C-alpha cells in the first residue's frame, strides 16, 4: 500500500549516499476537503471506528521541511517516473501520481474553491512552494 511504498523509499535512502531527511506526517487535514459537501451538511465519513487520528495541516509539514532546508527538485516527469518505478512503487499508485503531477503541470489544480474562505471565514492557507 501507500505507506509500504513510503517505507521502501525511506529504506533505500537510508543505505544510499544521498543526504536525506524524511518528514513524516500522519493524516492530512486536507483529506476533509474532499468531503466539504457532507461537512456543510454536518456529516463526515471516516471509517476507522474508535481509532484516533493525529491530524496534520500540510502547511505545518511544509514549515518543518522549509526549516530543515529542503530543496525542491523538478526533474522531467518521465525521468521521475523511471526512477520511482525502480523503487517498487505499486503501478496503480505510480500511474495515479503521474496523472496528478501532469494535472499540476498544466495548471488544473491551481485554485482554491471560494467556499473554503466562506466556510472558514478567513482566506485559505497557502503552501510555501
ABEGO torsion letter per residue (X at the ends): XAAAAAAAAAAAAAABABBBBBBBBBBBAAAAAAAAAAAAAGBBBBBAEABBBBBBBAAAAAAAAAAAGBBBBBBBAAAAAAAAAAAGBBAAAAAAAAAAAAAAAAGAAABBBAAAAAAAGBBBBBBAX
